Amino acid sequence: MIARKWLADKLLAIGHETTIDGIANVYGRAPSDGPVVLAGSHIESQNHAGWLDGALGVVYALEAARVAKESGVSGGVDVIAFADEEGHFSGASFLGSESFAGDVSEEVMDGSVCRSGRGRLRDLLADAGLAGRERVRIDTARYRAFFEAHIEQGQTLETEDLKIGVVTSIVAIWQYRITFTGIQNHAGTTKMAIRRDAGKALMGLWHRIEEEFPKISGPHSVWTVGHVALSPGQPSIIPGGAEMLVQFRDAEPATLDRLKAKLYELVKDAGEGPCTTTIEALGESKPAHMSEALQSTLIDAAKVHAPEKWLIMPSGAGHDAQVMAPLIPSAMMFVPSIGGISHHWTENTSDEDIAIGAQVFVDAIGRVMSGG
Protein backbone atom coordinates (compact mmCIF):
# COMPACT_ATOMS: atom_id res chain seq x y z
CA MET A 1 0.00 0.00 0.00
CA ILE A 2 2.95 2.34 0.58
CA ALA A 3 4.09 1.69 -3.00
CA ARG A 4 0.58 2.23 -4.31
CA LYS A 5 0.23 5.56 -2.55
CA TRP A 6 3.66 6.64 -3.82
CA LEU A 7 2.57 5.87 -7.38
CA ALA A 8 -0.77 7.63 -6.94
CA ASP A 9 1.05 10.76 -5.71
CA LYS A 10 3.38 10.69 -8.73
CA LEU A 11 0.39 10.43 -11.08
CA LEU A 12 -1.46 13.24 -9.33
CA ALA A 13 1.65 15.40 -9.68
CA ILE A 14 1.48 15.18 -13.48
CA GLY A 15 -2.23 15.97 -13.54
CA HIS A 16 -3.75 12.50 -13.75
CA GLU A 17 -7.07 11.72 -12.13
CA THR A 18 -5.95 8.89 -9.89
CA THR A 19 -7.56 6.18 -7.80
CA ILE A 20 -6.65 3.03 -5.90
CA ASP A 21 -9.73 0.96 -6.64
CA GLY A 22 -11.61 -1.79 -4.83
CA ILE A 23 -9.26 -4.57 -5.99
CA ALA A 24 -6.15 -2.45 -5.21
CA ASN A 25 -5.37 -1.54 -8.82
CA VAL A 26 -3.80 1.91 -9.17
CA TYR A 27 -5.30 3.76 -12.14
CA GLY A 28 -4.18 7.15 -13.41
CA ARG A 29 -6.31 8.79 -16.12
CA ALA A 30 -4.65 11.47 -18.24
CA PRO A 31 -6.54 14.77 -18.71
CA SER A 32 -7.30 14.01 -22.36
CA ASP A 33 -10.05 12.43 -24.38
CA GLY A 34 -7.63 11.05 -26.95
CA PRO A 35 -5.68 9.72 -28.60
CA VAL A 36 -4.86 7.81 -25.43
CA VAL A 37 -2.57 4.84 -24.81
CA LEU A 38 -2.85 2.63 -21.71
CA ALA A 39 0.42 1.45 -20.20
CA GLY A 40 1.44 -0.45 -17.10
CA SER A 41 2.16 -3.75 -15.44
CA HIS A 42 1.72 -5.29 -12.00
CA ILE A 43 2.77 -4.05 -8.59
CA GLU A 44 3.48 -7.23 -6.61
CA SER A 45 5.80 -10.13 -7.28
CA GLN A 46 6.32 -13.50 -5.66
CA ASN A 47 7.12 -13.62 -1.96
CA HIS A 48 10.85 -12.96 -1.33
CA ALA A 49 11.32 -11.94 -4.97
CA GLY A 50 13.18 -9.06 -6.57
CA TRP A 51 12.71 -5.38 -7.32
CA LEU A 52 11.91 -5.36 -11.06
CA ASP A 53 9.32 -8.06 -11.77
CA GLY A 54 6.24 -5.95 -12.51
CA ALA A 55 7.47 -2.73 -10.94
CA LEU A 56 9.77 -1.90 -13.87
CA GLY A 57 6.84 -1.82 -16.28
CA VAL A 58 4.83 0.38 -13.93
CA VAL A 59 7.64 2.94 -13.71
CA TYR A 60 8.13 2.84 -17.50
CA ALA A 61 4.42 3.65 -17.86
CA LEU A 62 4.76 6.53 -15.41
CA GLU A 63 7.70 7.85 -17.43
CA ALA A 64 5.73 7.57 -20.69
CA ALA A 65 2.87 9.53 -19.10
CA ARG A 66 5.27 12.24 -17.87
CA VAL A 67 6.93 12.57 -21.29
CA ALA A 68 3.55 12.79 -23.03
CA LYS A 69 2.48 15.60 -20.70
CA GLU A 70 5.70 17.56 -21.01
CA SER A 71 5.86 17.20 -24.79
CA GLY A 72 2.49 18.88 -25.16
CA VAL A 73 1.12 16.27 -27.59
CA SER A 74 -2.62 16.02 -28.07
CA GLY A 75 -3.50 12.92 -26.13
CA GLY A 76 -2.04 11.19 -23.16
CA VAL A 77 -0.93 8.01 -21.46
CA ASP A 78 -3.14 6.42 -18.83
CA VAL A 79 -1.24 4.35 -16.27
CA ILE A 80 -2.40 1.11 -14.66
CA ALA A 81 -0.66 -0.86 -11.90
CA PHE A 82 -2.48 -4.16 -11.61
CA ALA A 83 -2.88 -6.02 -8.34
CA ASP A 84 -1.98 -9.68 -7.88
CA GLU A 85 -0.67 -10.68 -11.29
CA GLU A 86 1.14 -13.50 -9.49
CA GLY A 87 -2.02 -15.32 -8.36
CA HIS A 88 -1.66 -14.94 -4.61
CA PHE A 89 -5.46 -15.17 -4.33
CA SER A 90 -7.82 -17.89 -5.50
CA GLY A 91 -10.52 -17.32 -8.08
CA ALA A 92 -8.57 -15.67 -10.89
CA SER A 93 -5.27 -16.14 -12.67
CA PHE A 94 -4.62 -12.38 -12.97
CA LEU A 95 -6.89 -10.86 -10.34
CA GLY A 96 -6.20 -7.16 -10.99
CA SER A 97 -6.26 -7.16 -14.79
CA GLU A 98 -9.17 -9.58 -14.96
CA SER A 99 -11.11 -7.27 -12.64
CA PHE A 100 -10.21 -4.30 -14.88
CA ALA A 101 -11.49 -6.35 -17.85
CA GLY A 102 -14.76 -7.02 -16.02
CA ASP A 103 -14.14 -10.74 -15.60
CA VAL A 104 -14.13 -10.99 -11.78
CA SER A 105 -17.61 -11.31 -10.27
CA GLU A 106 -18.65 -10.26 -6.79
CA GLU A 107 -19.12 -13.96 -6.01
CA VAL A 108 -15.46 -14.60 -6.90
CA MET A 109 -14.46 -11.66 -4.71
CA ASP A 110 -16.48 -13.10 -1.81
CA GLY A 111 -14.91 -16.55 -2.12
CA SER A 112 -11.32 -15.54 -2.85
CA VAL A 113 -8.72 -16.40 -0.21
CA CYS A 114 -4.97 -15.91 0.06
CA ARG A 115 -3.06 -18.99 -1.03
CA SER A 116 -0.45 -18.28 1.67
CA GLY A 117 -3.03 -18.52 4.43
CA ARG A 118 -3.39 -14.81 5.25
CA GLY A 119 -7.17 -14.87 5.01
CA ARG A 120 -10.07 -13.71 2.83
CA LEU A 121 -9.55 -11.18 0.06
CA ARG A 122 -12.44 -9.02 1.26
CA ASP A 123 -10.98 -8.81 4.77
CA LEU A 124 -7.49 -8.00 3.56
CA LEU A 125 -8.80 -5.24 1.26
CA ALA A 126 -10.71 -3.82 4.22
CA ASP A 127 -7.57 -3.91 6.38
CA ALA A 128 -5.84 -1.88 3.64
CA GLY A 129 -8.57 0.75 3.71
CA LEU A 130 -10.18 -0.26 0.42
CA ALA A 131 -13.51 -1.67 1.61
CA GLY A 132 -16.49 -0.46 -0.38
CA ARG A 133 -14.52 1.12 -3.20
CA GLU A 134 -15.69 0.58 -6.75
CA ARG A 135 -13.53 -1.47 -9.09
CA VAL A 136 -12.43 0.42 -12.21
CA ARG A 137 -13.43 -1.14 -15.55
CA ILE A 138 -11.65 -0.56 -18.84
CA ASP A 139 -13.21 1.84 -21.34
CA THR A 140 -12.06 0.13 -24.53
CA ALA A 141 -13.28 2.97 -26.74
CA ARG A 142 -10.79 5.31 -25.09
CA TYR A 143 -7.62 3.43 -26.03
CA ARG A 144 -5.54 2.99 -29.13
CA ALA A 145 -3.31 0.40 -27.47
CA PHE A 146 -1.97 -1.19 -24.30
CA PHE A 147 1.78 -1.41 -23.71
CA GLU A 148 3.53 -3.49 -21.03
CA ALA A 149 7.25 -3.77 -20.33
CA HIS A 150 8.91 -6.43 -18.20
CA ILE A 151 12.22 -8.04 -17.46
CA GLU A 152 12.65 -11.13 -19.62
CA GLN A 153 12.89 -13.59 -16.69
CA GLY A 154 15.14 -15.74 -18.87
CA GLN A 155 18.60 -15.70 -20.45
CA THR A 156 17.89 -15.31 -24.17
CA LEU A 157 18.60 -11.58 -24.44
CA GLU A 158 21.64 -11.67 -22.17
CA THR A 159 23.13 -14.75 -23.84
CA GLU A 160 22.81 -13.19 -27.30
CA ASP A 161 24.02 -9.75 -26.13
CA LEU A 162 20.70 -8.10 -27.00
CA LYS A 163 18.86 -5.21 -25.34
CA ILE A 164 15.21 -5.49 -26.36
CA GLY A 165 12.78 -8.36 -26.81
CA VAL A 166 9.64 -7.69 -28.86
CA VAL A 167 7.05 -10.21 -27.71
CA THR A 168 4.96 -12.06 -30.28
CA SER A 169 2.78 -14.16 -27.97
CA ILE A 170 2.21 -14.95 -24.30
CA VAL A 171 1.72 -18.50 -23.15
CA ALA A 172 -1.27 -19.91 -21.37
CA ILE A 173 -0.61 -21.59 -18.02
CA TRP A 174 -2.66 -24.71 -17.28
CA GLN A 175 -2.31 -26.20 -13.81
CA TYR A 176 -3.76 -29.31 -12.17
CA ARG A 177 -3.87 -30.99 -8.76
CA ILE A 178 -3.59 -34.77 -8.88
CA THR A 179 -4.30 -36.81 -5.73
CA PHE A 180 -3.52 -40.46 -5.04
CA THR A 181 -5.26 -42.55 -2.38
CA GLY A 182 -3.75 -45.80 -1.16
CA ILE A 183 -3.50 -47.45 2.25
CA GLN A 184 -1.32 -46.10 5.04
CA ASN A 185 0.57 -48.90 6.77
CA HIS A 186 3.70 -49.95 8.65
CA ALA A 187 6.90 -49.59 6.59
CA GLY A 188 8.59 -52.54 8.26
CA THR A 189 5.88 -55.18 8.43
CA THR A 190 3.87 -54.69 5.24
CA LYS A 191 5.02 -56.95 2.40
CA MET A 192 5.95 -55.20 -0.86
CA ALA A 193 3.51 -57.33 -2.88
CA ILE A 194 0.43 -56.08 -1.01
CA ARG A 195 1.35 -52.42 -0.57
CA ARG A 196 -0.91 -49.66 -1.89
CA ASP A 197 1.73 -46.93 -1.75
CA ALA A 198 0.38 -43.53 -2.86
CA GLY A 199 3.90 -42.14 -3.10
CA LYS A 200 4.98 -44.88 -5.49
CA ALA A 201 1.90 -44.23 -7.64
CA LEU A 202 2.78 -40.54 -7.76
CA MET A 203 6.34 -41.28 -8.84
CA GLY A 204 5.06 -43.60 -11.56
CA LEU A 205 2.79 -40.92 -13.00
CA TRP A 206 5.55 -38.32 -12.86
CA HIS A 207 7.81 -40.68 -14.82
CA ARG A 208 5.09 -41.27 -17.41
CA ILE A 209 4.58 -37.52 -17.87
CA GLU A 210 8.29 -37.07 -18.59
CA GLU A 211 8.12 -39.98 -21.07
CA GLU A 212 4.99 -38.95 -22.97
CA PHE A 213 4.91 -35.14 -23.02
CA PRO A 214 8.02 -34.76 -25.25
CA LYS A 215 6.27 -36.85 -27.91
CA ILE A 216 3.32 -34.43 -28.28
CA SER A 217 4.67 -31.06 -27.14
CA GLY A 218 5.37 -28.03 -29.30
CA PRO A 219 8.76 -26.34 -29.80
CA HIS A 220 8.11 -23.92 -26.93
CA SER A 221 6.16 -26.20 -24.57
CA VAL A 222 7.34 -26.51 -20.97
CA TRP A 223 5.95 -28.52 -18.06
CA THR A 224 6.74 -28.72 -14.37
CA VAL A 225 5.79 -30.73 -11.30
CA GLY A 226 6.16 -27.88 -8.85
CA HIS A 227 4.75 -29.43 -5.69
CA VAL A 228 4.67 -32.93 -4.20
CA ALA A 229 3.28 -33.93 -0.79
CA LEU A 230 3.06 -37.34 0.88
CA SER A 231 0.68 -38.13 3.72
CA PRO A 232 1.51 -38.56 6.51
CA GLY A 233 5.09 -37.98 5.31
CA GLN A 234 6.92 -40.02 7.95
CA PRO A 235 9.93 -42.31 7.35
CA SER A 236 8.36 -45.45 8.85
CA ILE A 237 4.90 -45.12 7.32
CA ILE A 238 3.82 -46.13 3.83
CA PRO A 239 2.08 -43.06 2.38
CA GLY A 240 -1.66 -43.49 2.26
CA GLY A 241 -2.12 -40.28 0.32
CA ALA A 242 -0.11 -38.17 -2.09
CA GLU A 243 -0.59 -34.99 -4.07
CA MET A 244 1.20 -33.35 -6.98
CA LEU A 245 0.71 -30.07 -8.86
CA VAL A 246 1.40 -30.28 -12.58
CA GLN A 247 1.71 -27.19 -14.76
CA PHE A 248 2.32 -26.83 -18.48
CA ARG A 249 2.61 -23.79 -20.75
CA ASP A 250 2.29 -23.06 -24.44
CA ALA A 251 0.84 -20.35 -26.68
CA GLU A 252 -0.91 -22.70 -29.12
CA PRO A 253 -4.41 -23.93 -28.16
CA ALA A 254 -4.05 -27.22 -30.06
CA THR A 255 -0.84 -28.05 -28.18
CA LEU A 256 -2.45 -27.20 -24.85
CA ASP A 257 -5.39 -29.46 -25.66
CA ARG A 258 -3.04 -32.34 -26.57
CA LEU A 259 -1.09 -32.01 -23.34
CA LYS A 260 -4.27 -31.85 -21.28
CA ALA A 261 -5.77 -34.90 -22.98
CA LYS A 262 -2.56 -36.86 -22.45
CA LEU A 263 -2.39 -35.86 -18.77
CA TYR A 264 -5.95 -37.00 -18.15
CA GLU A 265 -5.22 -40.26 -19.97
CA LEU A 266 -2.13 -40.90 -17.84
CA VAL A 267 -4.03 -40.12 -14.63
CA LYS A 268 -6.77 -42.58 -15.65
CA ASP A 269 -4.15 -45.26 -16.37
CA ALA A 270 -2.48 -44.60 -13.00
CA GLY A 271 -5.84 -45.12 -11.28
CA GLU A 272 -6.06 -48.66 -12.63
CA GLY A 273 -3.20 -49.68 -10.31
CA PRO A 274 -3.39 -50.32 -6.57
CA CYS A 275 -4.18 -46.65 -5.78
CA THR A 276 -7.09 -44.47 -6.87
CA THR A 277 -6.46 -41.12 -8.57
CA THR A 278 -8.34 -37.87 -9.08
CA ILE A 279 -7.45 -34.78 -11.09
CA GLU A 280 -8.69 -31.21 -10.57
CA ALA A 281 -8.07 -28.24 -12.88
CA LEU A 282 -6.76 -25.30 -10.85
CA GLY A 283 -6.39 -22.86 -13.73
CA GLU A 284 -6.50 -22.75 -17.53
CA SER A 285 -5.59 -19.26 -18.68
CA LYS A 286 -5.84 -18.18 -22.31
CA PRO A 287 -2.80 -17.59 -24.52
CA ALA A 288 -2.57 -14.30 -26.35
CA HIS A 289 -0.93 -13.00 -29.49
CA MET A 290 0.35 -9.45 -29.49
CA SER A 291 -0.68 -6.93 -32.14
CA GLU A 292 1.54 -7.23 -35.22
CA ALA A 293 1.22 -3.48 -35.87
CA LEU A 294 2.41 -2.67 -32.36
CA GLN A 295 5.25 -5.18 -32.66
CA SER A 296 6.37 -3.21 -35.73
CA THR A 297 6.19 0.02 -33.74
CA LEU A 298 8.41 -1.43 -31.01
CA ILE A 299 10.84 -2.69 -33.64
CA ASP A 300 11.01 0.79 -35.24
CA ALA A 301 11.81 2.30 -31.83
CA ALA A 302 14.36 -0.41 -31.08
CA LYS A 303 16.13 0.27 -34.37
CA VAL A 304 16.71 3.85 -33.17
CA HIS A 305 17.74 3.20 -29.55
CA ALA A 306 19.16 -0.34 -29.74
CA PRO A 307 20.19 -0.87 -33.38
CA GLU A 308 20.80 -4.55 -34.19
CA LYS A 309 20.29 -5.35 -30.50
CA TRP A 310 16.65 -6.46 -30.55
CA LEU A 311 14.88 -9.78 -31.01
CA ILE A 312 11.37 -11.01 -31.79
CA MET A 313 10.46 -13.67 -29.23
CA PRO A 314 7.58 -15.39 -27.40
CA SER A 315 6.98 -15.02 -23.68
CA GLY A 316 7.23 -18.18 -21.61
CA ALA A 317 5.72 -16.43 -18.58
CA GLY A 318 2.20 -15.13 -18.12
CA HIS A 319 1.55 -11.37 -18.04
CA ASP A 320 -1.34 -8.94 -17.71
CA ALA A 321 -0.98 -8.08 -21.41
CA GLN A 322 -2.62 -11.39 -22.27
CA VAL A 323 -5.76 -10.25 -20.44
CA MET A 324 -5.76 -6.90 -22.26
CA ALA A 325 -5.03 -8.36 -25.73
CA PRO A 326 -8.59 -9.60 -26.46
CA LEU A 327 -9.95 -6.14 -25.56
CA ILE A 328 -7.56 -3.65 -27.20
CA PRO A 329 -4.44 -3.95 -29.40
CA SER A 330 -1.62 -4.89 -27.03
CA ALA A 331 2.17 -4.96 -27.07
CA MET A 332 4.82 -6.34 -24.75
CA MET A 333 8.52 -5.59 -24.53
CA PHE A 334 11.34 -7.28 -22.59
CA VAL A 335 14.67 -6.04 -21.26
CA PRO A 336 17.45 -8.46 -20.20
CA SER A 337 17.55 -10.23 -16.85
CA ILE A 338 21.07 -10.68 -15.45
CA GLY A 339 21.67 -14.42 -15.26
CA GLY A 340 18.07 -15.03 -16.29
CA ILE A 341 17.09 -14.75 -12.63
CA SER A 342 13.60 -13.71 -11.55
CA HIS A 343 11.18 -14.58 -8.73
CA HIS A 344 14.20 -14.28 -6.45
CA TRP A 345 15.62 -11.34 -4.51
CA THR A 346 18.84 -11.35 -6.61
CA GLU A 347 16.99 -10.49 -9.85
CA ASN A 348 18.57 -7.50 -11.57
CA THR A 349 19.02 -5.62 -14.84
CA SER A 350 21.85 -3.19 -15.57
CA ASP A 351 21.15 0.53 -15.33
CA GLU A 352 22.15 0.86 -18.98
CA ASP A 353 19.62 -1.74 -20.11
CA ILE A 354 16.90 -0.21 -17.95
CA ALA A 355 17.52 3.17 -19.58
CA ILE A 356 17.56 1.76 -23.13
CA GLY A 357 14.33 -0.07 -22.43
CA ALA A 358 12.69 3.12 -21.21
CA GLN A 359 13.76 4.96 -24.37
CA VAL A 360 12.33 2.27 -26.65
CA PHE A 361 9.12 1.98 -24.63
CA VAL A 362 8.42 5.73 -24.53
CA ASP A 363 9.37 6.18 -28.18
CA ALA A 364 7.00 3.41 -29.31
CA ILE A 365 4.10 4.86 -27.33
CA GLY A 366 4.81 8.28 -28.80
CA ARG A 367 4.67 6.82 -32.31
CA VAL A 368 1.24 5.31 -31.61
CA MET A 369 -0.07 8.58 -30.20
CA SER A 370 1.14 10.49 -33.25
CA GLY A 371 -0.34 7.93 -35.61
CA GLY A 372 3.07 6.73 -36.75
N, C-alpha and C positions, 0 to 999 in steps of 0.2 A: 504493500500500500504506500510505503514511502516513495518507492520508485514511480508508482502511478501518479502520485501527487506532484512529484518533480516534473514528470512529463507534461501533466496538465498545465502546470505553471509556465513551462516553456512554450506551449501552444498558445496559451492566453497572451503571452508576451508578444507574439507575432500577429495577434488579432484574430485568432481562431475562436469560434464558439466551441467550448470544450466541456465534455462530461465524462465522468466515470459511471458507467451504466450499471444496471441491475445484475449483470453477470461478471462485472469487473473489467469489461473492455474499456479502454481509454479511446475516446473518439474526438478528434479535432476537426471542425468543419470550417473551411476557408471562407472568407467573406466574398464569395463570388458565386454566380449562378452558372458559370461555365466559360470555356471548356475546363472541366475539372478531372484530375487524375487522383485515384485513391492509392495510397502507398502505406506499407507497414509490415509488421510481422508479429511475433508473439513476445510476451513479457516475462514468462517463466521458463525455466529449463527443468531438467531432471534434478532430483535431490543430489546435493554435493557436486553439481556440475560447474561448468565454467562461466565466463563473463560475456561471451559473444553469441552463443546459441540463442537466436531470437532477438536479443537486445540490439545487436548490430543493425539488423534490418529496421528496427524501430527508429534508431538514431539516424540512419540514412534517410528515412522518410521525413523526419523532422528537418533535416538539412535541406531536402528537396523543397519542403514547404517554405522554409526561410528564404532560399534562393528565389523561388517563384515570387514571393512577396517583394523582395528587394529589387528584383529586376523590372518590376512594374508591368509584367505581362498581363494580358486580359485572361483571367482564369485563375486557377489555384490548385493546390495540392492538399487534399484532405488526408489526415493521418489516422491510422488505426493501430492500436496495440492490443492484440487479441489475448484473452485469458486462456490458460490451460490448453495450449496446443499439444502438450505432452500427455494428456489423458490421465491426469491425476484423479479425476472424478469419473464415476460410472455414468453410463447413459448416452455418451457421445464420444466420438473419436477425437473431435476438435471442438471442444465445448464453446469457446469464445466465437470462433468464426462460424460455426454452425448456428449459434444463436443469432449472430448478425445476419445470416442468410435466411433466418426464419424457420430453421429446421429443429429447434429445441422447444418442445411443448412444456407447458406448466406442469404436466404430469411427470415428465422426465426431470424437471427441476426438483419437484417434490421428492422423487425417489432417488436422486443422485447422492452418492456418498463418496467420501475420500477413500481411495484405494490403500492409503497408508494408515488408515484407522483413526483419522483425526475427527471424523464425525460427518454429519449431514451437510450438504452444500448450502441449503437454506440457512442453517445455523451459523456456518462460517461466514457467509456473506453478511449476515446480521452483525456478527462480531466485528466485521470490518467497516460497519457503518453504512452498508449498502442495502439494507432491508427496504422493500417497498419501491425501489427505484425501477423505472421502466427500462426495458432492454432495447437498445437502438437496433433498428432494422435497416438494411441497405436500401437506398433509393437507386435502383439500377439505371434509371433514366438520367441521373446526374453525371454518370461517369463514362469517360472514354476508355479507361483502362484501370487495371490494378497491377501494381508492381510490388514485388517482394524480393529482398536481398537476404542472403544467409551465408554463413561459412559453409564450405563444401561438406564437412564432416567425413572426408575421405582423403586419399592421397593422390588422386589423379592430377590435379593442377600442380601440386608441389613437385611430384615426380617428373612431370614434363616441363617444368620451369615456366608455367603459365600463370596469368594473373586473373583472368576472368573466365567463368563458365556460364554459357548461355543455355538455360535448361529447356529441353524439348518436351519432357513429360515427367510426371511425378507418379511414383508407384502407388498402388493400393496396398494396404496392409491387412491381411486376413489372419485372424488369430483364434485358436481353439483350445478348450480345456478337455483333456482326455483322462478319464478315471478308470481304474482297474480295481476290481473287488475279488479277493481271494479268501483264504482262511488264515487268520493269525494263529501261530502255533510255536511250540518250543523248537529252538534252532538245534538243539542237541539230540532230541529224542524222536523227531519226526523224520521218517525215511524219505529219501529224495524222490522215490517213485510215487509217493502219494501227496506230495506237497502241492498246494495251490498258492504259489508265491506271486503276489501282485507286483513285486519289484522285478522279478524275472520277466513277467509278461510285458512290463513297461520297457525293459531293455530290448526285448525281442522286437517290439513295434518300432522303437527308435532305430534299430539296425535296419529294419525293412524300409523305413522312410529314406535312410541314407542310400539304400540300394536302388529304390524305385524312382525317386524324384529326379535324379540326373537323366533318366531315360525319357522324361516327358517335359522337362523344364525348358524355358526359353533362354536366350543368351545372357539375359540380365536377371534371371530368377535367383533369389536367395531364400534360404529357409533356416530356421533356428529353433532348437528346443531350448528355451530360455529359463525354464523352471522345472524342477523335479522334486517331488516330496514323497517320502515313504511313511506309512503309518503302521506301527507307532514309531518307527525310526530308531530302534534299539538294537545293539549288536547281537543279542541272544534271542531275538524274536523274529520269526519269519513274517515279513510284511503282509498284513491282511488287506491293506489298501495302498494305492499309489496314485499319483497325479502328475501329469506333465502338461506344459503349455507349449503348443507348437504354433509358430508364426511363419508365414511365407509372404513374399513381396514380388510383384511384377506390375508392369504398366499395361499389359495386354489382357483384356477380359478372357479371351479363349484360353490363355495359359493359366490364368487364375482358376478357371473352371476345371481344367484338367487336373491341376494339383489338388483342388478340393475333392474332386471325385475319387482320385487315387487315395487320398488320406482316409476318406470314409470307407473305401473298400478295404484298406489295410486294417482299420479299426474293427470292421466287421469280421475279418479273418482272425484277428487277434482274440476276439470274443468267442471263437469256436474252440479255444484251448481250455485249460483248467480254470481260467479266471474270466469273469464277465467284464465287458467294457461299455462305456458310454462316451459320447462326444457332444460337446456343447460349443456352439459358435459364440465367441466373445466380441467379435468385431469384424466387419467386412466393408472397409472403406472403398470408395470409388477412385480408380485412377483418373488422371487428368492430363490432357495434352495442352501445352501452352500455345498461345496465339502465334502463328507463323509471322504475321506482320510485326508483332512486338518483338519477336526474336530478331528479326531483321533490324529493328530500331536499336536494340542492344548491341548487335554486331557493328552497326555503323558507329555507335559511340565508342565501342571497344577499339575499333580501328584508329580512332583519334587518340585515345588515352592509353591504350595498351596494344600498339600495333604488333601484329603477329604473335601476340601473347594471349590469345583467347581460344576457346574451344566450345563446340556444341556438344552437349552431353545430357543424358537423362539423370534424374534424381533418384537415388536409391532410398532416400528417407522421405517420410511424409511431411507435408507443409500446408499451411493455411491457404496457399495459392490454389491448391486443388479443390478447396471448397468454393473459392471465388470464381474459378474458371468456368463452371457452367452458367454463371450469372452475367459476367462481364468479361471482355477480353483480358487475359491475364498473362503476366510475364514473371519469370524468376531468374535471378542472377546469383552466381556463387563467387566467393573469393576463397583463396587457399586456406587450408587448415594446416598449421605446422605439425608434421608427423601424422596427419590424418586424424588427430585426436579430437573427440567431442564427447559430450555427456560425461565429462570428467573435469575436475578443477584445473588441470594443466592445459586445457584447450587454449590455443592462442593463434593469432595471425599477426604478421609484422605490421608495424605502423605504415610502412610504405604501401603494402598491399591493401590495407584498410583505406588509405587515402585514394589510391587508384580506383578502388571499387566505388567509393563515393563519387568520384568524378564521372565514371561511366554511368552510374545509376542516375545521377542528377541530370546529366546530359541527355540520356534517353528519355526521361520524363519531359524535359524541355522540348524535345523534338515532337513528342506526341501532342503536347499542348499547343505547339505552333503549327500543327498539321503536317509536320515533316515526316 
